[in-house]
Amino acid sequence: MHPRTLNWLVTPFALFSIALASGCDDGETPYNPAPTGETFLQRSDAQLGSYVAAADGMTLYVFMNDTKATGGADPVSACTGGCLDNWPVHHAHHIEVVDALDAADFGEFTRADGSMQSTYKGWPLYRFGGDAAVGDVNGHSEGGPWIAAGTPVPQPVAAETLLEGNDATLGTYVTDGAGNTLYVFTNDTKAATGADPVSACTDGCLDNWPVFYTADIAVGAGLDAADFGAYERADGSMQSTYKGWPLYHFSGDAEAGDINGHSDGGPWIAAGTPVPQPAPAAAVSIAQHDSLGNILVNAEGFTLYTFANDTPAAGGDDPLSDCQGGCLTTWPAFYAADLVLGDGLDAADFGAFQRGDGPMQTTYKGAPLYLYSGDASPGDANGNSAVWPVAVP
């Protein structure tokens, strides 16, 4: 760390600026450009209070995931790569401060990539790409991890021991340390290998389903610490996870043991209870075509066809497909291993056989089924002809 200690000279311009500020009673200090290009300013927000701004008046931020400078060791920035697209580094080549700030609180260090970055009380300083005008504090989030520099840095809380609750109907479920039920939202996208989860609960949804986060997790009997984690939400706040699912409280739970937010089948279920699996899509179903009437389609809605040159199954013998080799490029054989059928279809009408070239193919009333490569969108029936008729129920 190399703090700079040059004091800001009070010029007539500065006295004029202070006079203007003393006449403002709207809760926010008016912006007066600094007399040099590198002065750190102190501004005020009606809700956040005082915070640190750059010479141009734009808010500066610290990142709680960084390691602040301690004992003569430089800080370590955890914002690298793509993070810097939204949170560019701030560096002042010559540091001066207004009287309300202490020059000893500011310094600079060399980042791992060789660039320089200013610091405030040991924390690296950043701007936020989402701030468009002087006075914007859009990057600040209560509790972090991004907070306006100069506002109180949230202190880490002691480990919260997550517990296992038990309900006569639901069985075991997960609670916070006070016994309040935690929930998952099946509309969220759970974490996958190498990818964070994505919360579908934003804005007004959070009024009823506030995010649950604890910086340090311990677990009680019956729970496995490896099932818990945390990630940074799109709004910059942190959220704890269970088996890859973001965790929430429910505002309708008034006391420990309440599970008023749970709904059998979801989309909100008590964490730790079985997550409902989506019903499998019908492999074959009936669709309405504008000119052909009812037709058979696959799970994606693409039209199924039969081939007049094929020999249908008869007398216990498998059908014979006359579409071989290059024909299958235009007319790929259709096969569904798990034949889930839509309404109005009879499983007895469907079967499967092994083609002469090896692969399996689904049949309808003994006739092999095909797709057509010339159908670009669900519902297309561009291949329909006397030789390749659309399969109809």
N, C-alpha and C positions, 0 to 999 in steps of 0.2 A: 504494500500500500504506500502511496506517495501523496498524502494530502497537501493541497495548496492552501496557503494562509493569507493571500492578499485581501485586504479589506476594501470594501466598496466606498469610494469617495462620495460624500454627499454633495451633489452639485445643485445649482439653482433648479435645474430640470427635475432632479429627484425631489427637492422640497416642494415643487409645484405638484408633482405626482402624489406626494403624501397628503398635501392639502386637498386634492381631489378625492383621495380615498377617505379622508375623515368626514367628508360631506355626504357619503353614500350610506344609506341605511337599509339596503335591500337584501342584506345577508351575504353578498358576494363582493369581494374586493374588485374594483374596476381594473382592467388591464392597462398598464402603462409600460410601453416598451422600455427595455433596459438601456442604459446609456452605452453599454458595450455589447458586443455580440455574444459574450460567453457568461453573462451574469445569471446566477440561479435566483429565482424569484420565489416569494411565498404568496400563494393565493388562498382564497377562502371559498368554501362551498357551504350552503345553508345546512346541508345534512352531514357532510363529511368533516367539516371544520377546515383547519389549515392543512395545506399540502404543498409540495414542492413542484415548481414549474421551470421549464427551460427559459432562455432569454426571450424567445418568441411568444411566451405565455402558455405554451402547450404543456399539458400535464405530464409528469414523469412518474414511472411506476417501478415497483420492485416485485420480484417473483419469489414466492415463498419456497419454491422447489429448489432455488439456488442455495449454495452454501455460502453464508456471509463470511467476510474476513474475520479471522480471530488470531490472536497471539502472534502477529507479524506475518501470518500466512495470507496470501491473496485469496479473494473469494473464488468460487467456481460457479460458472454459469451453466444452468441446466437447459437454457434456451438456445438451441443450435439448429442448423438446417432449416427446415420449413417453418419452425417456430418463429424465426426471425422475419419471415414475410409479414406477420401480423404484429410482431413486437421488435421493431428495429432498435439496435443498440444506440444509446445516447452517449456522446463523448464531447466534452467541452475542453478545447485545447488550452484555454486560459481561464482559470476559475476565479470569479468574484462573487460575492453574495450581498444581498440586501441586509440591513441591520437586524431584521427579525430572524435571520439564519446565522449559524455559526460556521465559519469557513473550515474549522477543524473537523466538521462532520463530513466534508467532501474529500474525495480522493480519486484515484484512477488506478487501473491495473491492465495488464496485457492478457487478453483472452487466449484460449487455446489455439485459435486460428490466426493469432498474431496481431489482431486489431486491438485498439485501445477502447476502454469503456470507463465512464465515470461511475463513482460510487457515492452512496449516501449512507452514513453510519454503517459502512461495511457491506451494504447491499448493492449489487450492480443495478444501474439505472437504464430504463427502457422508455421508449415512446409506444403509443398504441395506434395501429393503423386505422382503427375505427373512430378515432377522435378527429373531427373535421374542423373545429373552431376552438379558439381560446375559451377556456372554461368548461370544455367537454371533459367528463370523467367517465366515459363509457367503458373503460377497461377495468374499473374498480369493481371488485366483487367482495361483499361482506364475507369474511372468513377465508378469503383468498381463493386460489393461489396468487392472483394478481391484485395488488392494492396500490392506491395512489401513494407515492413516496411522501413521508412525513405524517401519514395517518398511522394509528397504532397497528403494529404487526401482531396478528393474532398469535397467542401463545399455544404451543402444542398441548393437547389435553392428555391426561393419563389414559392408559389403555382401558378401553371399554370392553368388559367381558360380555360377549353375546351368549345368550342362554337358549335353552330348548324348552318351549312351552308344550303343553299337552291339552288336547281337547277331546272330549268323549266321542265326538263325531268326526273331526278332521284328523285326529291323531297328533303326532308331534309337528311342531313348527318353530320358526326362529323368532326370537325377540331381542330387543336391545337390553342393556344392562339393567334397566328399570322394569323389565317385564313387558314392555309395550311391543305389540306385534309388528313385525316387519313384513313387507309385501313385495311381490314382483308383478310386473305388468307384461302380459303375454304379447302385447302389441310392440314391445321393445324388441330390438335385435340383440340377442345375447352375444357375448364375446365369443369369437372364433379364434383359431390358432393365429397368433400374431396380430389380431385386430381387436380394438376396444369395442365394447357394446355401444349401441346407439339408443338413446332414450327417446321414446315417442311422446313422453309427458313433458310438455314445455308450457311456458306462459301461464294461462289460467288454470291448466290442469294441476299445476304445482300448488295452487291454493288449497286443494283438497288432498293432494298427495305429495307432501313435502319430501324432498330428498333426504335420505339418511346418509350421514358420513361421519366416520370417526377415523382420526389419523392413525390410531394405533389400536389393533384388535387383539383381544385374547378371547378364548372360547371356553365355555363350560363343558361339562360332561355330555357326551353324546354328539358333539360337534367336532368337525375337523378343520383346523385353522387353514389348511390348504384350499378349502372351498371358498375362502373369502379373499377379496381383493379390493382395488379402488381404481378409478379412472377419472380423467378430466372431461367434464361435459362440454358440449358445444358452447355454452355460455361462460366457460372458464372456471366454473365451480367444480368441486370434487364430489364424488359419489361412491359409496361402498357397494360391493357386489357380492352375490352368493351364487356359486356355480356359474359365473359369467353373467348373471342377471342383475341389473341395477336394483337397489333396495330403496324402499319408500316407507314412510309412516302414513297413516290415514287419519285425517282430521276428525272423522266421525268416531274414532276410538277415544273414549273419555278416561279410561283407566287401564292399568295393567290387566292383561287377560282378555280384554275386548278383542274380538276378531270380526268387527262389523264390516270391514272392507272386503272380506272374502266372498267370492261368488263361485259356486261350482261351475266348472267350465270356463271360468275367467270372464273378462280379461284380467281382473285383479284377483290374485290368490295369495294366501299366506305363504311366505317363504318357507321352504322345507316340505310343503305338501306337494304331491305329484303335479307337475306342469301338464295340463291337458295337451294331448297331441292332436294336431289338425287332422280332420277326417281326410282320408286319401281321395284324391280327385278321381272321378270316374274315368277309367281307361277308355270306355266306349259309351257314348250317350247319344240321344236323339236331339237334332237341331232342326230348326225351321229354315228352309231355303226359300228365297223370294219366288223362284219359278219352279223348283223341283218338289216343293213341299217338305215333308219329313225326310231327313237323311241321317246316316250314321257318321259320327265324327269322333276323333280321338280326344285325349285329355286336353290338348291345346286348341281344340275346335277345328282341326283340319279334316277335310272330307276323306272318307274311306271309299274305296272302289273294289269291284270284282273284275275278273278278266274272262271274257266269253270263251277264250281258247283253253282255259283250264278245265280239268276234269274234276268235278266236285266229289267229295267223299260219298261212298255208297256201300251198303252191305258190310260194314266193318272195315272197309279198305280206306286208307288215307287218301286225301285228294292228291292230284298231280298238278304242279304248277308248270305252265308252259312259258313263264317269264323267267329267263335265265340270262346270265352274263350281262351284256350291256343293257338289256331291257330293264334290269333292276336299278340302273342309274337313274332312269326316268320314272320308274315305278317301283320304289323301294317296298319290300315286304313289310307288313305291319305285324308287330308282335308285342303283346303285353303279358309279362310273366304273372302279375297279380291282376286278374281281370275283374276290376270293380266296374259294375254296370250302372248306368243311369236309370231313372224311372222309366217304366214302360218296356224294358228289355228283359228277356227270359234267358237265364244262364244256360238253359238246355239248348239254346240255339247257337251257342258259341263253343268252340273247341280250339285245339292247336295240334300241329303236326310238325315233324322234322322234314324240312325240304331235302331234295336230293343233293343240294350243294352244301348241306350241313346245318344252317341256321333254322331256328324255329319260326313258325308263322301262325298267326291267329286266323281262325275261320269263322264265318257266319253262315249258318244253315248249310255247312259243308263246303262252302266256297272260300278259297283263300282271300284275304283282305290286303289291300295295297294303299299306299299314299301316292300322290302325284307331285313330282318336283316342280311342275308349272303352277301350282297353287302357292301364291305368295303370302296370302293372309288367311286367317281363320274364316271359314264360310265360303271361300272360293271353291268353285266346282268346274274349273277350266278343263279338266280331263274327261268330262262326261261325254260318252258316245255309245254307239251300239256295241262296240268292241270292249270299251272300258266303262261300263255303266256305274253310276254312283250306287253304293250300297244303301238300300232303303229298308226300314223296318216293316 
